[in-house]
Amino acid sequence: MEFNDALVSKLRERSDRFAELTDLIASPEVLGDPKRYPALLRERGSLEASAKMFEDLEALRARREEALSIIAEGGDEDLVALAQEDLDGLEDQERSLDEQIKLALIADPEEDRTKVIFEIRAGTGGDEATLFAGDLFRMYSKFFENHRLKVDLISESRTEVGGFKEIIFGVKGTGAWKLLRFESGGHRVQRVPSTETQGRIHTSAATCAVLPEAEDVEIDLKDEELRIDTMRSSGPGGQSVNKTSSAVRITHLPTDVVVVCQDEKSQHKNKAKAMRILRARLFELKKSKLDDERSAERKDQIGSGDRSARVRTYNFPQNRLTDHRLDDTERKNFSLEQVIEGRLEPVIEALEAKDREDRLRNL
């Protein structure tokens, strides 16, 4: 079979970059750079499989060319028979490699990340929206437990009715990004609120954002780019909450990204948490810009992480969860009763299948 020239060209680019990185990380200049070396090593690791596939492709092409040459020349009948036998067996190997190449080229480069920052915020709907944000956090918590993902709370803003205006937490474990990358976006709920006396169905919303957690070497924050303000905390937190300037607000001046942390009594701990969130948000900005540069079509794909778009509707009266990114009616609706208990796997599997289809179509 003939391999697609465009795919081969993309694979060759990856292989060339792998070879370039192999030389780079062996140079004394890079070996002595504590920031550059880990970043290049990580990039090289992400390209290793592609480089091996390009080697395999070149080897299969050489075998096919040699077999065809022997058959064309004729001569020794046994040698020609062996060449034909080898040629007949190449078809399956080439088809298998072609599939591997396509999957490698559409793979999310962030797929192996084990740490993310997860943010849930109440949207329109008043108290009911904050309660829904709390329900989403409990749903995800069950999902994390099922997949043995560790959660650490970074920041929260609770309401008097028991919900959340906002909750930010870290998630760590094998497959964290791969499992959660489709959760960003607007989540809408339709149900009768506990505060509703006439049984009317209300519609409320919350937004989720899942950000890959950046390593120090990936986002280099310079002191002169940061404005750090301290202030007194506000809201519930005990007797000391308003007595010390423990709350921290960090502004990244080049991008105007602002992060505020006030949950801890220690200013040092609040600053550390704020820096952690800031790195994740700046890394997301950097990643989005790179995605846009690589492909204008990227915005149309599931994994683009547009947190303003409505991605799901949780319809309690009809026990139905609808994911609006799945255009096939038969596979866009799921049992809400199961999903709300943390069994998100069928939804994620459907989104992954759709994402693969979209990426293959756009290769």
Helices and strands as residue ranges (DSSP letters): H 5-24, H 28-31, H 36-73, H 77-106, E 115-122, H 127-146, E 150-158, E 164-172, H 176-180, E 185-191, E 202-212, G 223-225, E 226-231, E 247-252, E 257-261, H 267-294, G 296-300, G 302-304, E 310-315, E 320-323, H 329-332, E 333-335, H 336-339, H 345-361
